[in-house]
Amino acid sequence: MIAKLTGKLDSSGAGHAVIDVGGVGWLVEASARTLDALGPVGGDVTVHTEMLVGEDFLRLLGFARAEERDWFRLLTSVQGVGAKVALAILSALEIGDLQRALATGDSAMVARANGVGPKLAQRITHELKDKAGALGGIAGSSNPTLSAAAGPLGDAIAALTGLGFKPGEASTAVAAASEELGAGASLDALVRVALKKAAK
């Protein structure tokens, strides 16, 4: 299994890029956001990869961050969501926006992606509402202080889920509390503010 490629960006086009690794050009399919993140042709790049194997095909997908790959795997766990649709969703929505859409059941936001109709968007939000929080509403945030659900942030999420909140609700509330309190907030403060956020 190929988990990561590091080399030079040889070329890129609609939905794919070719990465030169030691003279071998690897064709990887990717979301628009990943392609934008790779930078100019000729530059050094690293992509996290997912290999799809079928009876008559072998495809390599590339992601700018391992986190994006995790979300791809989560999305494709939903019936009716293949690689093309998952990449379209990741192209249309920032990971933080996607997590918030799932946590709040906002299927209309998910339906913004090409190829995602209202019924499929509703199925995605329904099936992934709880799983999305476990994967990381905190980790999915664009705020650098929320880059990992560890330490006080992770403990605060655990505290709220222990009180009966769903993982998605807990993650969203703790993310909002952390943004309000700033980096270095204590566990007690995070839980107190997050509870107020969750109760609204």
N, C-alpha and C positions, 0 to 999 in steps of 0.2 A: 504493500500500500504506500503510495506517495503522499506524504503529509504536507510537504512544503517544497517550494522551488525558489532558489536564489540565483539570479543571473542578470542579464541585460535585456531591456525591453527592445525586441527586434522590430515589432510592428504592432499596430492595434487597429481594430475596425469595429463595426457595429456588433456588440455582444461578445467580442473575443479579443485576445491578445496572443502574440507569439513571444515567448521568453527564451532567450538563448542561454542555455546552461552548458558550458564547456563545449560549445560548437554544435549542440543538439537543440533544435528549435521545438519547444513544447507549445502546442496550441491549447490554450485554456479559455473556456467560456467564462464570462464574468458579468456582474451587474454593472450598470452605468456608473455607479458610485465607486466601485473598485477600479474601473478603467480610468476614471478621473484621478483617482488617488495614485495611480502608477506613475504619473508624470510624463515627461517627454521621451520620445524614442531615443534609445541609446543610453538611457540612464540605468543605474543599478536598481533592481526591484526585488522584493520578496513577496511571494503570495502563498497563502495557506490553501491547501487543495483538498478536493473531494473527488474521488474517482467513481464514476457510474459505469457499471458493467452489465451488459445485456447479452442476449443470444447473438445479436448481430451488430453490436456497437460497443465502443469503449470511449468514454468521454471524461475529460479532466476539467473540473471547474476550479476557478481561482477566486480567492477572497483576500482583500487587503488586510483584514484582521481575522484572527481565529474566532472572534466573537461573531462576526458576520457568518462564518461557516456554521457555527452552532445554531444560529437562527435559521439558516437554510435547512439544516437537518430537522429542526423543529417544524418548520413550515411544511416540508415534504412528508411529514408523518401524518398529515391530514389527507384523507381520501379525496382524490380529485386534484390535488396540488402536486404537479410534477416539477421538474427542474426549471422549465421555462417560466412557469407561473411564479415559482418562488423567487427566481432572479428578477422578475418584473416587479414583485412586491418590494424587494430589497433595493431596486433601482428607484422606485417611486417614493419610498419612505425612509427617513433616517431611522436607525435602530431604536433610538429613544422614543420617536413618534410612534413607531410600530408597537412598542411595548405598551405605551399609554393607550393606544387604540384598543389593544387586546384587553388590557386591564379594565377599561371602562366600557367594553362591548361596543365600541364605535366602528361598526362594520362599514359605514359609509367611507371612512378614511381608508380602510383596506381596499375598498372597491375602486379607489383611484388608480390602482395599478392596471396596466394593460392586460386584458384577458381575464380579469376577475369580475364576475358578475355579482349582483346583489346576493343571490343564494349561496354562492361559494364563499363570499365575504362573511356572511352570517355563520356559515359552518366553521370557518377558520377562527373567528372570534369566539364562538361558543366552545370549540374543542380546546383552544389554546389559552383561554382566559387564566386558568390556574397555573398551567405549565409555564407560561411566559414569566410569571413572577418568580418561579423557582429558578428559571434560567438566568434572570437578572434584569429586573427593572432598574436596579441600581447600576449594574454593570453596563446596561444599555444606555445610560444617560450620557449626554454630550458634555456634562459638567465634569472637569477633571478630578474634582474632589470626590466624585462618585464612581471612580473608575473600577472599583472592586468592592463587592459586598463582603468585606472582611472587617475585623475589629469591631468598633462600636456600631458601624452601619449594619453589618451582618447580625450582630447581637440584637440590634433594635428590630430588625425584620423578624428574627426568631421570637422575640418577645411578643410582637403583635400577632404572629401566627399562633403562638401559644395561648393568646387571649381569644382566639376564634376567628381572626381575620384571615381571609384567603391570601395566599402568597402574592398574587398580583396586587391586591389592595394594600397589603403591608409594604411591598416594595415601593409602590407609588407614593404612599404616605411618608415613608422614611426619606425618599428622594426629595420630596417637597420640604420636609423638615430640615434636611441637611442643607438645601439651598438657602433656606431662611436663616439658619444658625451659622452657616459657614464651616470651614474646615476646623477640625479640632474640637467639635462639640462633644460633650460628654454623653454617655449612654443614657443617663437619666433625662437629660434635656431632649435628646433625640426622641425618646419614647414618649415623653410628655407632649411635645409639639406634634409628633406623628399621630398620636391618638386624637388630638384636636382636628388635624387635617382629615383623618379617616372618618371622623364623626360628622363632617360637613356633608 
